[in-house]
């Protein structure tokens, strides 16, 4: 009897449609990037250029004048144009911020077929695949003034007699000079420049006066007063296995110091300060040098926070399982699960788009400090200094003076994933509206007929 029941069940299984619930799952690496971002907000590094001509300028002028000399007519003709003065220019860029956030995104469903109105779950995930990075570069300033001398003049004359007529014009170019023709792009007709084309140099009349950024600032001195100045060369960088990053840095701009003992000695008796320290023609000595004065710089702090997100676009409207309006697009943080009610559709296409919800806070301050330094027993030569034999110094903690504090979003790239399809179940567990195919009834009937025949034979054998 048991064999008969097994045979019947197999026949029914072959005759009825089967329901599959295969799960959809995908995982892929990607990198969110925001490169060449404006430090003050916006989607590009950007720059602002100012150009202005200061001087005398006249456009092309063509003129003539008629004269009568001893009964002879003379016509003077000429033309001229030019400009004499200075071409002034300045350029400042908007700094730079670069951020990369690498990771692996994943997406899965609890199964691939659903009944209309049934709950379907889509799970998402994000994991750091390597370290995220952030690098910043402070804006740079360029200033220049070029000599402008471009003058052209042409002159001539026509002589006319009453019976003979006029002769061809006699004359030519009187002056055609442009100072720019005697210079190159690498060496322009420069009167003055400050960090032109990112050269990090201060130049005057084509001569390099010294570096203004980087390791070597421009130094100056007047008696007991010494100092240095440089454009802020401020860069920060950080690396972390996190979607949130912080970095900070500072750069000195101006330093001024007074050699107090020398200033006091010169005040009491002019020139007496040379007894403490003195230098001429590259050689000198310093029994004692002290400097007391302020230092000014620029400081910046960056705080980047982000949340990896996914937007799911559906080919048909559907609603969340918890309620709400129907829509074809839903967004959620990666790492969360979303539950939807499957719509009344034969198939549902799903396209994921991964993006980064982020914010960057940039806090820029002026930093002021008071510094005191002292050096004893130094010998100075054109080949270098020997000493000091002993030196000490102290710098106060910085006093921060707020200059700018802003928060904005960086413009990251998006990643669109592969579209996958969810389908409606072939035969829901309970659906009276679905009518089996004729072939299905034939298979089911054959199975039941086989069971009846075997039962009938067994009864006959029992009677025998």
C-alpha positions, 0 to 999 in steps of 0.5 A: 500500500505504501508503494502505491501512495508513493507512486501517486505522489510522484505522479501528482508532483509531475503533473502540478507546476513547481514553484522556485525561489532562487535568490538574487545576489551581487557584489562588486568593488567601486570607488567614489571619487571627488577630484579637483574640487573647489575648496570653497564649494563648487564642482571645479578648482576654478580661478579668477583673473584680473587684468587692467592696462594703466597708461596711455592708449590710442586706437588706429588714427589715419589723417591728412592735411593740405598745405600750399607752399610757393604755389605748390600743393602739398598733402601730408598723410599719416597714421598711428596707433599705440599704447604706453604704460603697464599691464597689471594682472592678478590671479587667485585660484580656489584651492583644491580638495581630492577625496576617494572612498573605495569599497565593495557594494552588495545587493541581494533579494530573499528570492526571485519570484513573488506573488502579487501583494507579497512582501519582497526584501532587498538587502544592501551592504557596503564594506571598505576595500582599502583606505579612503584618502583626502588631500587639500591644497590652499589657494595660490595668488599671482600678481604681475606688472609688465611694461607696455610700449607698442607704438607705430607711426607712418608718414608721407607727403604728396606734391601737386602742381596745377598743370602736372598733377600729384606725385606718388606719396613719398614717405614711410614708417616713422616708428614701429616698436613693441617692447614685447618683441624683445622678450619671450614667454618665459621672460616677459617684459616684466617690471614686477611679479609675485609667484607668477605662473606658480614660480614661487619667486619674487622678481623685479626687472627680470631678476629673481629676488628670492622664493616666497613659498616653500622652504625658503621665504623672502627675508628682510632686515633693517637694523635690529629688525628682521623678518620673513614673508612667504605665500602660504604653502598649505597642504593637508592629507589623511588616510583612514579605513572609514567613510569619515575623514579629518585633516588639518595643517598650518603655514607661516606667512609673516614673521617679524623680530626685534633684536632687543639688546641691539636696539637698546644699545643703538638707542643709547649710542648709535652704532653700539649695537655692533659690539653685540653682532655685526656683519659686512661683506658676508662676514660677521659675528654675533656674541648675542642675538635675540629676537622678540616679535609676532608670527602670523600664519594660516591654519585649516581644519577639514572634516569630511563625513559621508554615507554610502547610499543606493537608489533603486529604480523599478520598472513599475510603481510599488509601495513599501511594506510599512505603507506610503505612496507608490513610487518607482524610485527609493533611496536608502543607506547601504547596509539597510534592508528594504521591504516592498509589496510586489506589484501586480506585474508579470516581471519587475526590473530593478536598477541600482545606483550607488552614490555618496551622501556627504558633507565637507566642513572647511574651517580657515583661521589666522594664527597669531603667536608671540615668539622669543629666540636667543643665540650666543656665539655665532661666526658668519661667513659667505660659506656658512655659519659656525654656531651658535654655540647655544640657542633657545626659544619659546613660542606661545600657543596660537591665537586663532582668529576666524576667517572663514567657516563653511560646509558644503557637499563635494561632487562625487561620481555615481555608479550604476549597477546591473539591472536584474529582474524579479518575476511573479510566481507561476502558481501561487500557493492559493489562487482560485483564479488560476486554471490548470492547463489540459496537459496538467489534468491529463497527467493528474488523471493518469496518476489517479487511474494508475492508483485505482488499478493497483488497488483493484488488483490487490483486492482481487489477490486478497479474495483469491 
